[in-house]
Amino acid sequence: EEGLMTQIDIFSRIKPKDLVIFSRQFAVMISANVAMVQSLRILVDQTDNLKLKMVISEIADEVDSGSRLSDSLSKRPKVFSHFYISVIKAGETSGRLEESLNYLADESEKDYDMMSKIKGAMIYPIFVLFGLSVVGAAMMIFVVPKLTNILTETGAELPFATRLLIGTSDFFQSFWWVLIILAASVFAGFKFLSRTEEGRKSLDYVKLKLPVFGKLFQRIYLVRFTRSMHTLIVGGVTITEGLRIAGEVVSNEIYKELIEKTIKEVEEGNSISSVFVNSKEIPKMVSQMMSIGEKTGKLDIVLARITDFYAREINNIVANLMGLMEPIIMVVMGLAVGVMVAAIILPMYNMASNV
């Protein structure tokens, strides 16, 4: 049995989509007044992911033996996040588990859809740029040397573009291993930085300051914060606990620091928007709307409106990026072809003309 579990862990990773489907189906069955244990047993049969199937089966056994659902989920922090468990726990405590599950399923679906669109939009340009890099490196190592040998053997003075191309090709042929080591070192450096608090903070700050992409990252973090806060508040979680959990969901050290300062302000009796008002990373509209929502007792509704607004803005930014990427890639390809023509074809043409 232990060997089987090891194989399942290796070959059957639980993806966000699997949890989204589980949450939705679980919410539908609880809403239909199906008993919790029976719902979990049904989900075991309906789940395709082997690892999640075994996890649900174990949870069903524990709940059947008298454990609370939230307690059973909390034993599996690698599968169910603190955010997920907190919403379920709040629903159990308030007697509104059905509503909490529905909100959790809705928000999980929206978050998954948003991230899927962003990843899908980025796949095309990354794939094209990777392909261009591989083809360019192959040409520099295998094709260009054969073409430039003809030019160098003539002894004629070569234009700057040709000499630059020959130098680049020679570097790739002789020191290709340096490039591999450099790429591996950069990757290892980023990994090391991401494991330290200061390193993560520096990387997260750079993310927010990147041209074009910085604005996209900012909107993603804002939506994560407002969406998770909305779900937690509706689920019955207190403001301070909601802020603490939302700080983890955001996954950005700059915003996490702002949220931690906000928690202290709230605990001292101040407004939830007191820290956000003076922050450059939070748009004025967000802090002002949150302040209004807090004063009117409709913070959950305001958070939902902010989430919808910035989710639409993310869709627009991604669509615009896709529109920009295509002409940029075409320009890069055109320049590459132009340099090749200038460096190889023109000298050959000049040689032929002088004969």
C-alpha positions in Angstrom: 0.0 0.0 0.0 2.9 2.4 0.8 4.4 1.7 -2.6 1.1 2.4 -4.3 0.8 5.8 -2.4 4.4 6.7 -3.5 3.5 5.9 -7.2 0.3 8.0 -6.9 2.2 11.0 -5.4 4.7 10.9 -8.3 2.3 10.4 -11.2 -0.9 12.0 -10.0 -0.4 15.6 -8.9 -3.5 17.5 -7.7 -4.0 20.5 -10.0 -6.0 23.6 -9.2 -8.6 22.5 -11.8 -9.2 19.2 -9.9 -10.0 21.2 -6.7 -12.2 23.6 -8.6 -14.3 20.6 -9.9 -14.3 19.0 -6.5 -15.6 22.2 -4.8 -18.3 22.7 -7.4 -19.6 19.2 -7.3 -19.5 19.1 -3.5 -21.4 22.4 -3.3 -24.1 21.1 -5.7 -24.6 18.0 -3.6 -24.7 19.7 -0.3 -27.2 22.3 -1.8 -29.3 19.3 -2.9 -29.5 18.1 0.8 -27.3 15.0 0.2 -25.6 14.0 3.4 -22.0 15.0 3.7 -20.5 11.6 4.0 -22.7 10.3 1.1 -21.6 13.3 -1.0 -17.9 12.6 -0.3 -18.5 8.9 -1.2 -20.1 9.9 -4.5 -17.2 12.3 -5.2 -14.7 9.4 -4.8 -16.3 7.7 -7.7 -16.6 10.9 -9.8 -13.0 12.1 -9.3 -10.5 11.1 -12.0 -7.4 12.2 -10.2 -6.1 9.1 -8.3 -4.4 11.1 -5.5 -7.4 13.3 -4.9 -9.7 10.2 -5.1 -7.7 8.7 -2.2 -7.7 12.0 -0.2 -11.5 12.3 -0.5 -12.0 8.7 0.5 -9.8 9.2 3.7 -11.8 12.4 4.5 -15.1 10.6 4.0 -13.9 7.9 6.5 -12.8 10.5 9.1 -16.1 12.5 8.8 -18.1 9.3 9.1 -16.1 8.5 12.3 -17.2 11.9 13.8 -14.5 14.4 12.7 -15.5 17.8 11.5 -14.9 18.4 7.8 -12.6 21.4 8.4 -10.5 19.4 10.9 -10.1 16.6 8.3 -9.1 19.1 5.6 -6.6 20.8 7.9 -4.6 17.5 8.2 -3.8 17.9 4.5 -2.3 21.4 4.1 -0.5 20.4 0.9 -3.9 19.7 -0.8 -6.2 22.3 0.8 -4.9 25.8 1.5 -5.4 27.8 4.7 -7.8 30.0 2.7 -9.9 26.9 1.7 -10.0 25.4 5.2 -10.9 28.8 6.8 -13.9 29.2 4.6 -15.2 25.7 5.3 -14.5 26.2 9.1 -16.4 29.5 9.1 -19.3 27.9 7.3 -19.5 25.0 9.8 -19.3 27.4 12.8 -22.1 29.7 11.4 -24.3 26.8 10.2 -23.9 28.1 6.6 -21.7 25.4 5.1 -23.8 25.2 2.0 -23.4 29.0 1.3 -19.7 28.8 2.1 -19.1 25.9 -0.3 -21.0 27.7 -3.1 -19.0 30.9 -2.6 -15.8 28.9 -2.4 -16.7 27.1 -5.6 -17.6 30.3 -7.4 -14.5 32.2 -6.4 -12.2 29.2 -7.1 -13.6 28.9 -10.6 -13.2 32.6 -11.3 -9.6 32.6 -10.0 -8.8 29.5 -12.0 -10.3 31.0 -15.2 -8.4 34.2 -14.7 -5.0 32.5 -14.3 -5.8 30.1 -17.2 -6.4 33.0 -19.5 -3.1 34.7 -18.5 -1.1 31.5 -18.9 -2.8 30.8 -22.2 -2.0 34.3 -23.5 1.7 33.9 -22.5 2.2 30.5 -24.0 2.2 31.7 -27.7 4.9 34.4 -27.4 7.1 32.3 -25.1 6.9 29.4 -27.5 7.8 31.6 -30.5 10.7 33.3 -28.7 12.0 30.0 -27.5 11.8 28.6 -31.0 13.6 31.6 -32.4 16.3 31.3 -29.8 16.9 27.6 -30.6 16.9 28.2 -34.4 19.2 31.2 -34.0 21.7 29.2 -31.9 21.6 26.3 -34.3 22.3 28.6 -37.2 25.2 30.3 -35.4 26.8 26.9 -34.6 26.1 24.9 -37.7 25.0 27.1 -40.7 26.7 30.5 -40.4 30.3 29.1 -40.1 30.0 27.3 -43.5 28.7 30.4 -45.2 31.2 32.8 -43.6 34.2 30.5 -44.5 33.6 31.3 -48.1 33.9 35.0 -47.3 37.0 34.8 -45.1 38.9 32.7 -47.6 38.7 35.4 -50.2 40.8 37.7 -48.0 38.6 40.7 -48.9 37.8 43.3 -46.3 34.4 42.4 -44.8 31.7 44.8 -43.6 31.2 45.4 -39.9 27.9 43.4 -39.9 29.7 40.4 -41.3 32.6 40.6 -38.9 30.1 40.8 -36.0 28.2 37.8 -37.2 31.5 35.8 -37.6 32.5 36.8 -34.1 29.2 35.8 -32.6 29.2 32.5 -34.5 32.8 31.8 -33.2 31.7 32.5 -29.7 28.7 30.2 -29.9 30.9 27.4 -31.4 33.7 27.7 -28.8 31.9 28.9 -25.7 28.4 27.4 -25.9 28.9 25.8 -22.5 29.5 29.2 -21.0 25.9 30.2 -22.0 24.5 27.0 -20.5 26.4 27.6 -17.2 25.3 31.3 -17.2 21.6 30.3 -17.7 21.8 27.6 -15.0 23.5 30.2 -12.6 20.8 32.8 -13.2 18.1 30.2 -12.6 19.8 28.9 -9.4 20.3 32.6 -8.3 16.5 33.3 -8.6 15.7 30.0 -6.8 18.1 31.0 -3.9 16.7 34.6 -3.7 13.1 33.2 -3.6 13.9 31.2 -0.5 15.0 34.2 1.6 12.6 36.8 2.9 14.7 39.8 1.6 15.2 38.1 -1.7 11.5 37.4 -2.2 10.7 41.0 -1.3 13.3 42.3 -3.9 11.9 40.0 -6.6 8.3 41.0 -5.8 9.2 44.7 -5.9 10.9 44.2 -9.3 7.8 42.4 -10.6 5.6 45.5 -9.8 8.0 47.9 -11.5 8.4 45.9 -14.8 7.4 47.9 -17.8 3.9 46.8 -19.1 3.9 43.6 -17.0 4.2 45.5 -13.7 0.7 46.8 -14.1 -0.6 43.3 -14.9 1.0 41.9 -11.8 -0.4 44.6 -9.7 -3.9 43.9 -10.9 -3.5 40.2 -10.4 -2.5 40.7 -6.7 -5.3 43.2 -6.1 -7.9 40.7 -7.5 -6.4 37.9 -5.4 -6.7 40.1 -2.3 -10.2 41.5 -2.9 -11.6 38.1 -4.1 -10.3 36.1 -1.1 -11.4 38.9 1.4 -14.9 38.9 -0.1 -15.2 35.1 0.1 -13.8 35.0 3.7 -16.1 37.8 4.9 -19.2 36.3 3.3 -18.1 33.0 4.8 -18.2 34.5 8.3 -14.5 35.0 8.9 -13.5 38.0 11.0 -11.8 41.0 9.3 -8.4 40.5 11.0 -8.4 36.7 10.3 -9.5 37.4 6.8 -6.7 39.9 6.2 -4.2 37.4 7.6 -5.3 34.7 5.3 -5.6 37.0 2.3 -2.0 38.1 2.9 -1.0 34.5 2.2 -3.2 34.1 -0.8 -1.8 37.2 -2.5 1.7 35.6 -2.6 3.6 38.9 -2.9 5.8 40.2 0.0 5.2 43.9 -0.8 1.4 43.4 -0.5 1.8 41.0 2.4 3.7 43.7 4.3 0.9 46.2 3.6 -1.7 43.8 4.8 0.2 43.0 8.0 0.4 46.8 8.8 -3.4 47.0 8.1 -4.0 44.1 10.6 -2.3 46.2 13.3 -4.3 49.2 12.4 -7.6 47.3 12.5 -6.7 45.7 15.9 -6.1 49.2 17.2 -9.6 50.2 16.1 -8.6 52.1 12.9 -10.1 51.8 9.4 -9.2 48.8 7.1 -8.2 51.4 4.4 -5.9 53.5 6.6 -2.6 51.9 5.4 -3.8 51.5 1.8 -4.6 55.2 1.4 -0.9 56.1 1.6 0.4 53.2 -0.5 1.6 53.6 -4.1 0.9 50.0 -4.8 -2.8 50.4 -4.1 -4.9 52.5 -6.5 -6.8 55.3 -4.7 -10.1 53.9 -6.0 -9.6 50.7 -4.0 -8.8 52.4 -0.6 -11.7 54.9 -1.1 -14.3 52.2 -2.0 -13.1 50.0 0.9 -13.5 52.9 3.3 -17.1 53.6 2.0 -17.9 49.9 2.2 -16.6 49.7 5.8 -18.6 52.8 6.9 -21.9 51.5 5.3 -21.4 47.9 6.5 -21.3 46.7 2.9 -17.6 45.8 2.6 -18.3 42.4 1.0 -20.4 44.0 -1.8 -17.7 46.7 -2.4 -15.0 44.0 -2.5 -17.0 42.0 -5.1 -17.4 45.2 -7.2 -13.6 46.0 -7.0 -12.8 42.3 -8.0 -15.1 42.4 -11.0 -13.6 45.8 -12.2 -10.0 44.7 -12.0 -10.7 41.2 -13.4 -12.1 42.9 -16.5 -9.1 45.2 -16.6 -6.8 42.1 -16.4 -8.6 40.7 -19.4 -8.1 43.9 -21.4 -4.4 44.1 -20.5 -3.9 40.5 -21.6 -5.8 41.1 -24.8 -3.7 44.2 -25.5 -0.5 42.3 -24.7 -1.4 39.6 -27.2 -2.1 42.3 -29.8 1.3 43.9 -29.2 3.3 40.6 -29.0 2.6 39.6 -32.6 3.9 42.7 -34.3 6.9 42.8 -32.0 7.8 39.2 -32.8 7.4 40.0 -36.6 9.8 43.0 -36.2 12.4 40.9 -34.3 12.2 38.2 -37.0 12.5 40.8 -39.7 15.5 42.4 -38.1 17.2 38.9 -37.7 16.6 38.2 -41.4 17.8 41.7 -42.3 21.1 41.3 -40.4 21.7 37.9 -42.0 21.1 39.4 -45.5 23.4 42.3 -44.7 26.1 40.1 -43.3 26.2 37.3 -45.8 24.3 37.9 -49.0 25.5 41.5 -49.6 29.3 40.7 -49.4 28.7 37.7 -51.7 26.8 40.0 -54.1 29.7 42.5 -54.0 32.2 39.8 -54.7 30.2 38.5 -57.6 29.9 42.1 -59.0 33.7 42.7 -58.8 34.5 39.5 -60.7 
